């Protein structure tokens, strides 16, 4: 038992570092009360970096998948891969937080502890092997996000954002929990392997069908999929931009990690029972996300609808699993690769939006970019690269990610869904080019001055976008091998 416990603690050491670090930050801020909260930012970045390093170390020690803590968590490269993506999203958000919070006059030390608690929940979601662990980790992550959205209590938009997210999130959690209860009634357990055994035993009964639909609805809310997407633009616009960045990237990656584990890892051929619902959700999410962004003039609302559309692209991969299950499907690594892709290009874009602060509050109207190409050509170039990658223009990694998803969908025999995705992506090019028109073809004096942290974030994002767009093979192979480890049996 002692040896097992030591091994389990080693495997979850990245999550333990985040939890212990969050507790320490709360006590440190309460006792020391540092005047310059930049030290809290540096300490939280250090802890996140340590967690990323431990993830790499643990990855190297993992030769085979294993269930730990009595089956509550499943340790495999799939979970570690998504865990790394979530930590990267958190690192980007922390990198630009201090100066942005100072500009907003938000001096709340708990901010950094809440970010770490949110990352802790994301880590557990990536490894969760039991529906109750899925629910608990979602709540740990979500409670942190609710508070972070409303952390600027003097701003009605921030309070409204947190309130909307909390109310609708509680409703989605209720759906998820009720679905888990029905699946428990059908299988006698909340364990994902037990549920897989029930599905493999024969035709699913009404409890499994209704329970599975409710669980899918709960995850649909977390990833911002249609028809559970209505909160996304308002919440993204009202929340502080650094928090929006983390919601758009880390929360989405963690939610897809858990949903992908259920569908790819345990449903097998049983995924066909929800094939129609997934097909509809993917198609509608891609279309409504891209069409909704066309009429927006606020950059955060544009990126909110963009986030919805990108959730649709990832759902397209899950919808194409079909009757044969995941084992025989091609290019499953597209799910993890695209999560990494979206995290990098979205984090770079949101880093620039943290500079759009006016009179102590966010002013992210698209007109704020007018003339940026002349006043700060390097920043405009970085913004353009991020937008072109989001649009899927070669030779960026956004193009590689979309191509990989569409090719896998076509190879799985879901050509119609791939056509819907390609057409909606073509529509999306328009609203990604609009900010570039303002930057280079409109007159204005934006008075946007990047600091070293934002510049560093944008440079890192741009380098990765080009590097993985030109030479993606090794990362694609890594993602493919990692996702294959989630398949049981």
C-alpha positions in Angstrom: 0.0 0.0 0.0 2.8 2.4 0.9 4.5 1.8 -2.5 1.2 2.3 -4.3 0.5 5.5 -2.5 4.0 6.9 -3.2 3.6 6.1 -6.9 0.1 7.7 -7.0 1.4 10.8 -5.3 4.2 11.0 -7.9 1.8 10.7 -10.8 -0.5 13.5 -9.5 2.4 15.7 -8.3 1.7 18.4 -10.9 -1.8 18.8 -9.4 -0.5 18.7 -5.9 1.9 21.5 -6.6 -0.9 23.7 -7.9 -3.1 22.9 -4.9 -0.4 23.5 -2.3 0.7 26.6 -4.2 -2.8 28.1 -4.2 -3.1 27.5 -0.5 0.3 29.1 0.1 -0.6 32.2 -2.0 -3.8 32.7 0.0 -1.8 32.7 3.3 1.1 34.7 1.8 -1.2 37.5 0.6 -3.2 37.5 3.8 -0.2 37.6 6.1 2.5 39.5 4.2 0.2 41.7 2.1 2.8 42.7 -0.5 2.4 46.2 -1.9 3.6 45.1 -5.3 1.5 42.1 -6.4 3.9 41.4 -9.2 5.6 39.0 -6.8 2.4 37.0 -6.6 2.4 36.8 -10.4 6.0 35.6 -10.5 5.3 33.0 -7.8 2.2 31.7 -9.5 4.1 31.5 -12.8 6.9 29.6 -11.0 4.4 27.1 -9.6 2.7 26.6 -12.9 6.2 26.1 -14.5 7.1 23.5 -11.9 3.8 21.7 -12.6 4.6 21.7 -16.3 8.1 20.4 -15.7 6.7 17.6 -13.4 4.2 16.8 -16.2 7.1 16.2 -18.5 9.0 14.1 -15.9 5.9 12.0 -15.2 5.3 11.6 -18.9 8.8 10.1 -19.3 8.2 7.7 -16.5 4.9 6.4 -17.9 5.2 3.3 -20.0 1.6 2.2 -19.8 -1.8 3.4 -18.7 -2.8 2.7 -15.1 -5.7 3.4 -12.9 -4.9 5.1 -9.6 -6.7 6.1 -6.4 -8.9 3.0 -6.7 -10.0 3.8 -10.3 -11.0 7.4 -9.7 -8.2 8.6 -12.0 -6.7 7.0 -15.1 -3.1 7.9 -15.7 -2.1 7.9 -19.4 -0.5 10.1 -22.0 -3.9 11.3 -23.1 -4.6 12.9 -19.8 -1.1 14.2 -19.4 -1.2 15.8 -22.9 -4.4 17.7 -22.1 -3.0 18.5 -18.7 0.0 20.1 -20.4 -2.3 22.2 -22.7 -4.2 23.5 -19.7 -1.1 24.4 -17.8 0.2 26.3 -20.9 -3.1 28.2 -21.1 -2.7 29.1 -17.4 0.9 30.2 -17.9 -0.1 32.5 -20.8 -2.9 34.0 -18.7 -0.6 34.6 -15.7 2.1 36.1 -17.9 0.0 39.1 -18.8 -2.2 39.4 -15.7 -0.3 41.8 -13.4 0.0 44.9 -15.6 -3.5 44.3 -16.9 -5.0 44.1 -13.4 -3.1 47.2 -12.3 -4.6 49.1 -15.3 -8.0 48.0 -14.2 -7.2 48.9 -10.6 -7.9 45.4 -9.5 -5.6 44.7 -6.5 -6.9 41.4 -5.2 -4.2 38.9 -4.3 -6.6 36.0 -4.3 -6.7 36.3 -8.1 -3.6 34.2 -8.5 -4.7 31.6 -6.0 -8.0 31.2 -7.9 -6.1 30.8 -11.2 -4.1 27.9 -9.6 -7.2 26.4 -8.1 -8.8 26.5 -11.6 -5.8 24.8 -13.1 -5.9 22.2 -10.4 -9.5 21.4 -11.4 -8.5 21.2 -15.1 -5.7 18.8 -14.3 -8.1 16.4 -12.5 -10.6 16.7 -15.4 -8.0 15.5 -17.8 -7.3 12.4 -15.7 -10.8 11.7 -14.3 -11.9 8.0 -14.7 -15.1 8.2 -12.7 -18.2 10.3 -13.4 -18.2 11.6 -9.8 -14.5 12.6 -10.2 -15.5 14.4 -13.4 -18.2 16.3 -11.6 -16.0 17.2 -8.7 -13.2 18.5 -10.9 -15.6 20.5 -13.0 -17.0 22.2 -9.9 -13.5 23.0 -8.6 -12.6 24.5 -11.9 -15.9 26.3 -12.4 -16.1 27.8 -8.9 -12.8 29.5 -9.5 -13.9 30.8 -12.9 -17.2 32.2 -11.5 -15.3 34.3 -9.0 -12.6 35.3 -11.4 -15.3 36.6 -13.9 -16.8 38.9 -11.2 -13.5 39.8 -9.6 -13.9 43.5 -10.5 -16.8 44.2 -8.2 -17.0 47.9 -9.1 -17.7 47.0 -12.8 -21.4 46.0 -13.5 -20.4 44.1 -16.6 -17.9 42.0 -14.6 -20.5 41.3 -11.9 -23.1 40.4 -14.6 -20.6 38.1 -16.3 -19.9 36.2 -13.1 -23.6 36.0 -12.2 -24.7 34.7 -15.6 -21.9 32.2 -15.6 -22.7 31.0 -12.1 -26.5 30.7 -12.7 -26.2 28.9 -16.0 -23.2 26.9 -14.9 -25.2 25.7 -11.9 -28.0 24.7 -14.2 -25.6 22.8 -16.4 -24.1 21.1 -13.4 -27.5 20.0 -12.4 -28.1 18.4 -15.8 -24.7 16.7 -15.6 -25.4 15.4 -12.1 -28.8 14.1 -13.0 -27.4 12.4 -16.0 -24.7 10.8 -13.8 -27.5 9.6 -11.4 -29.3 7.9 -14.3 -26.2 6.3 -15.6 -25.5 5.0 -12.1 -29.0 3.5 -12.0 -28.3 1.7 -15.3 -24.8 0.4 -14.6 -24.7 0.3 -10.8 -21.5 2.3 -10.7 -20.2 5.8 -11.6 -17.0 4.2 -12.9 -16.4 4.8 -16.6 -15.1 1.2 -17.1 -18.4 -0.1 -15.5 -20.4 2.1 -17.8 -18.4 0.8 -20.8 -19.2 -2.7 -19.7 -23.0 -1.9 -19.6 -22.8 -0.4 -23.1 -21.0 -3.5 -24.4 -23.5 -5.9 -22.9 -26.3 -5.0 -25.4 -28.7 -2.4 -26.5 -28.7 0.6 -24.1 -31.9 1.1 -22.1 -33.8 4.3 -21.6 -31.7 5.2 -18.5 -28.5 5.1 -20.4 -29.9 7.1 -23.4 -31.4 9.8 -21.2 -28.5 9.9 -18.8 -26.0 10.1 -21.7 -28.0 12.9 -23.3 -27.9 14.9 -20.0 -24.2 14.4 -19.6 -23.6 15.5 -23.2 -25.8 18.6 -22.4 -23.7 19.4 -19.4 -20.4 19.2 -21.4 -22.1 21.2 -24.2 -22.4 24.1 -21.8 -18.8 23.9 -20.6 -17.4 23.9 -24.2 -19.9 26.5 -25.4 -21.5 24.2 -28.0 -24.9 25.0 -29.6 -27.6 25.1 -28.2 -25.8 25.8 -24.9 -23.7 28.7 -26.2 -25.9 31.7 -25.4 -24.0 32.8 -22.3 -20.6 32.8 -24.0 -20.5 36.3 -25.7 -21.8 38.1 -22.6 -19.6 36.3 -20.1 -16.5 36.7 -22.3 -17.1 40.4 -22.8 -17.8 41.2 -19.2 -15.0 39.1 -17.6 -11.5 40.6 -17.3 -9.6 39.8 -20.5 -6.9 37.7 -18.8 -9.7 35.6 -17.3 -11.5 35.4 -20.7 -8.2 34.0 -22.1 -8.1 31.2 -19.5 -11.8 30.4 -20.0 -11.4 30.3 -23.8 -8.4 28.0 -23.7 -7.9 26.1 -20.5 -11.5 25.5 -19.6 -12.3 24.3 -23.1 -9.3 22.0 -23.3 -10.1 20.4 -19.9 -13.8 19.9 -20.9 -12.8 18.3 -24.2 -10.3 16.1 -22.3 -13.1 14.7 -20.1 -15.6 14.4 -22.9 -13.1 12.8 -25.2 -12.2 10.3 -22.6 -15.8 9.2 -22.3 -16.4 9.0 -26.0 -13.1 7.8 -27.3 -12.0 5.7 -24.3 -15.1 3.9 -23.1 -18.1 4.3 -25.4 -16.6 2.3 -28.3 -19.2 1.3 -30.8 -21.8 2.6 -28.3 -20.9 6.2 -29.4 -23.2 5.6 -32.3 -26.1 6.0 -30.0 -25.3 9.7 -29.7 -23.9 10.1 -33.2 -26.8 12.1 -34.4 -26.7 14.5 -31.5 -23.0 15.0 -31.8 -23.3 15.6 -35.6 -26.0 18.2 -35.0 -24.1 19.9 -32.2 -20.8 20.0 -34.2 -22.5 21.4 -37.4 -24.7 23.9 -35.6 -21.8 25.1 -33.4 -19.5 25.7 -36.4 -22.2 27.5 -38.3 -23.7 29.7 -35.5 -20.2 30.5 -34.1 -18.9 31.8 -37.4 -22.1 33.5 -38.5 -22.6 35.1 -35.1 -19.2 36.7 -35.2 -19.9 38.5 -38.5 -22.1 41.2 -36.9 -20.0 41.9 -33.8 -18.0 45.0 -33.3 -16.5 44.2 -29.9 -13.3 42.2 -30.2 -14.1 40.0 -27.1 -17.5 39.2 -28.5 -15.9 38.3 -31.9 -13.5 36.0 -30.1 -16.3 34.6 -28.0 -18.2 33.5 -31.2 -14.8 32.3 -32.6 -14.4 30.2 -29.5 -17.9 28.6 -30.2 -16.9 27.9 -33.7 -13.6 26.2 -32.7 -15.5 24.1 -30.2 -17.5 22.9 -33.2 -14.4 21.9 -35.1 -13.3 19.7 -32.1 -16.8 18.3 -31.7 -16.5 17.3 -35.4 -13.7 14.9 -34.5 -15.8 13.3 -31.7 -18.9 13.1 -33.9 -17.0 11.1 -36.5 -16.2 8.2 -34.2 -19.3 6.3 -35.4 -20.3 2.7 -35.2 -16.8 1.2 -35.2 -15.6 3.1 -32.2 -12.4 5.0 -31.9 -9.8 2.2 -32.3 -10.1 2.0 -36.1 -10.4 5.7 -36.8 -7.6 7.7 -38.4 -5.9 10.8 -37.0 -7.5 10.9 -33.5 -4.5 13.0 -32.5 -6.3 15.9 -34.1 -8.3 16.4 -31.0 -5.2 17.0 -28.8 -3.3 18.8 -31.5 -6.1 21.2 -32.1 -6.6 21.9 -28.4 -2.9 22.9 -28.3 -3.2 24.9 -31.5 -6.3 26.9 -30.3 -4.6 27.5 -26.9 -1.5 29.1 -28.5 -3.2 31.3 -31.1 -6.1 32.4 -28.8 -3.7 33.2 -25.9 -1.6 35.4 -28.2 -4.7 37.3 -29.3 -6.1 37.8 -25.9 -2.6 39.0 -24.7 -2.9 41.9 -27.0 -6.5 42.6 -25.9 -5.2 43.1 -22.3 -3.7 46.4 -23.6 -7.1 47.8 -24.6 -7.8 49.4 -21.2 -9.2 52.9 -21.1 -10.0 54.9 -17.9 -9.7 51.8 -15.8 -12.0 49.5 -17.8 -11.9 47.4 -20.9 -12.5 49.1 -24.2 -12.3 46.4 -26.8 -14.4 48.0 -29.6 -12.8 47.0 -32.9 -12.3 50.7 -33.7 -9.6 50.8 -30.9 -7.3 49.1 -33.4 -7.6 51.9 -36.0 -4.1 52.9 -37.1 -2.2 50.3 -35.0 -0.4 49.1 -38.1 1.3 52.6 -38.4 1.7 53.4 -34.7 3.0 50.0 -33.6 3.7 47.8 -36.7 5.3 45.0 -34.7 2.3 44.6 -32.4 -0.1 44.8 -35.4 2.0 42.1 -37.1 1.7 39.8 -34.1 -2.1 40.4 -33.9 -2.3 39.7 -37.6 -0.4 36.4 -37.3 -2.7 35.2 -34.5 -5.8 36.1 -36.5 -4.5 34.5 -39.7 -3.8 31.3 -37.7 -7.3 31.4 -36.1 -8.7 31.7 -39.7 -6.6 28.7 -40.8 -4.4 30.4 -43.3 -1.1 28.5 -44.2 1.7 28.3 -43.1 0.4 28.7 -39.6 -0.5 25.8 -37.2 -4.1 26.9 -37.4 -4.2 25.6 -41.0 -2.5 22.3 -40.0 -4.9 21.8 -37.2 -8.0 22.4 -39.3 -6.7 20.3 -42.2 -6.0 17.4 -39.8 -9.5 17.6 -38.3 -11.2 17.8 -41.7 -9.1 15.1 -43.2 -9.8 12.7 -40.3 -13.6 13.5 -40.6 -13.6 12.7 -44.4 -11.6 9.5 -43.8 -14.2 8.4 -41.3 -16.9 8.8 -43.9 -18.5 12.0 -42.6 -17.9 14.1 -45.7 -21.1 16.1 -45.2 -20.0 17.2 -41.8 -16.6 18.2 -43.1 -18.2 20.2 -45.9 -20.3 22.1 -43.3 -17.1 22.8 -41.3 -15.1 23.9 -44.4 -17.9 26.3 -45.5 -18.3 27.8 -42.0 -14.5 28.2 -41.7 -14.5 30.1 -45.0 -17.2 32.4 -43.6 -15.0 32.9 -40.6 -12.1 34.3 -42.6 -14.1 37.6 -43.0 -14.4 38.5 -39.4 -10.7 37.5 -38.7 -9.7 39.9 -41.5 -11.8 42.8 -40.2 -9.4 43.8 -37.3 -6.6 43.8 -39.9 -8.5 46.2 -42.0 -8.8 48.6 -39.0 -5.1 48.2 -38.1 -3.8 48.9 -41.6 -6.5 50.7 -43.6 -8.2 53.0 -41.0 -6.8 56.3 -39.6 -6.5 56.6 -35.9 -4.2 57.1 -32.9 -4.8 53.9 -30.7 -2.3 54.8 -28.0 -1.6 51.1 -27.4 1.8 50.5 -25.8 2.8 46.9 -25.1 4.8 45.9 -22.0 7.5 43.3 -22.0 5.1 40.6 -20.7 2.6 41.1 -23.5 5.4 41.3 -26.1 6.9 38.1 -24.8 3.5 36.3 -24.9 2.9 37.4 -28.5 6.4 36.5 -29.6 6.2 33.0 -28.1 2.8 32.4 -29.6 3.9 33.6 -33.1 7.1 31.5 -33.1 5.1 28.4 -32.1 2.4 29.1 -34.7 5.0 29.3 -37.5 7.2 26.5 -36.2 4.3 24.0 -35.8 2.7 25.2 -39.0 5.9 24.5 -41.1 7.1 21.4 -39.3 4.2 19.8 -37.4 5.0 16.2 -37.9 6.7 15.4 -34.6 3.9 17.1 -32.6 1.2 15.4 -34.7 2.8 12.0 -34.0 3.1 12.8 -30.3 -0.6 13.8 -30.2 -1.7 10.7 -32.1 0.2 8.4 -29.8 -1.1 10.2 -26.7 -4.7 10.1 -27.8 -4.4 6.4 -28.6 -3.6 5.6 -25.0 -7.1 6.6 -23.9 -8.7 3.7 -25.9 -9.4 0.8 -23.5 -9.4 -2.8 -24.6 
